Amino acid sequence: ALDELRAIRESGLRENEKVIDLWKLSLCDHIDKLGYEKYSILEQVFIAALDMGDDDLACECLDRLLAKFRNSCRVNRLFGMYLESKGKSFVILP
């Protein structure tokens, strides 16, 4: 499953259903054992979940990313994507 997700990321393709299936069938219960790829996988699954309208899964991934990288521009961008998918916006003050 890890190799398949890595290949999908490297190809630049969005195979959303496959990403979510791999997550649910193989990885979700073992995320803390995935080492350095953990956060890349969470981001990949988050985007797939947004694309597929799976709000619960998107929130789960985003919560984990925010817990680790609260002040990250990259994670803030993901949060913005989530808000956009909900029809909301936000402003970051300097």
C-alpha positions as CSV (number, residue, x, y, z in Angstrom):
1,A,0.0,0.0,0.0
2,L,2.8,2.4,0.8
3,D,4.5,1.8,-2.5
4,E,1.2,2.4,-4.4
5,L,0.5,5.6,-2.6
6,R,4.1,6.8,-3.2
7,A,3.7,5.9,-6.9
8,I,0.4,7.9,-7.1
9,R,2.1,10.9,-5.4
10,E,5.1,10.8,-7.7
11,S,3.0,10.5,-10.8
12,G,1.0,13.6,-9.9
13,L,-2.3,11.8,-10.7
14,R,-5.3,12.1,-8.4
15,E,-6.5,8.6,-8.0
16,N,-8.8,9.5,-5.2
17,E,-10.9,6.4,-4.8
18,K,-7.7,4.2,-4.8
19,V,-6.0,6.5,-2.3
20,I,-9.0,6.3,0.1
21,D,-9.3,2.5,-0.4
22,L,-5.6,2.0,0.4
23,W,-6.0,4.2,3.4
24,K,-9.0,2.5,4.8
25,L,-8.0,-1.1,4.0
26,S,-4.3,-1.0,4.9
27,L,-3.0,2.1,6.6
28,C,-5.4,4.0,8.8
29,D,-4.8,1.7,11.8
30,H,-1.0,1.9,11.3
31,I,-0.4,5.5,10.6
32,D,1.8,6.1,13.6
33,K,4.2,3.3,12.4
34,L,4.7,4.8,9.0
35,G,7.8,6.9,9.8
36,Y,8.8,9.9,7.7
37,E,6.1,9.3,5.1
38,K,3.3,9.6,7.6
39,Y,2.6,13.3,6.9
40,S,2.9,13.0,3.2
41,I,0.3,10.2,3.3
42,L,-2.0,12.3,5.6
43,E,-1.8,15.2,3.1
44,Q,-2.5,12.8,0.2
45,V,-5.5,11.2,1.9
46,F,-6.8,14.6,3.0
47,I,-6.8,15.9,-0.6
48,A,-8.4,12.7,-1.9
49,A,-11.1,12.9,0.8
50,L,-11.8,16.5,-0.1
51,D,-12.2,15.6,-3.7
52,M,-14.5,12.7,-2.9
53,G,-16.6,14.7,-0.4
54,D,-15.6,12.6,2.6
55,D,-15.6,15.4,5.2
56,D,-15.0,13.0,8.2
57,L,-11.9,11.6,6.7
58,A,-10.7,15.0,5.5
59,C,-11.2,16.4,9.1
60,E,-9.4,13.5,10.6
61,C,-6.3,14.0,8.4
62,L,-6.3,17.7,8.8
63,D,-6.6,17.4,12.6
64,R,-3.5,15.2,12.7
65,L,-1.6,17.6,10.4
66,L,-2.6,20.6,12.5
67,A,-1.5,18.8,15.7
68,K,2.0,18.4,14.4
69,F,2.4,21.5,12.2
70,R,0.1,24.2,13.7
71,N,2.1,27.1,12.2
72,S,3.0,25.6,8.9
73,C,2.1,27.6,5.7
74,R,1.5,24.3,3.9
75,V,-1.0,23.0,6.5
76,N,-2.6,26.5,6.6
77,R,-3.1,26.1,2.8
78,L,-4.7,22.7,3.4
79,F,-7.0,24.3,6.0
80,G,-7.9,27.0,3.4
81,M,-8.8,24.2,0.9
82,Y,-11.0,22.6,3.5
83,L,-12.8,25.9,4.2
84,E,-13.2,26.6,0.5
85,S,-14.8,23.2,0.1
86,K,-17.3,24.2,2.8
87,G,-18.0,27.5,1.1
88,K,-16.3,29.5,3.8
89,S,-13.3,31.8,3.8
90,F,-10.8,33.1,6.4
91,V,-8.3,35.9,6.7
92,I,-4.9,35.6,8.1
93,L,-3.8,38.7,9.9
94,P,-0.1,39.8,9.9
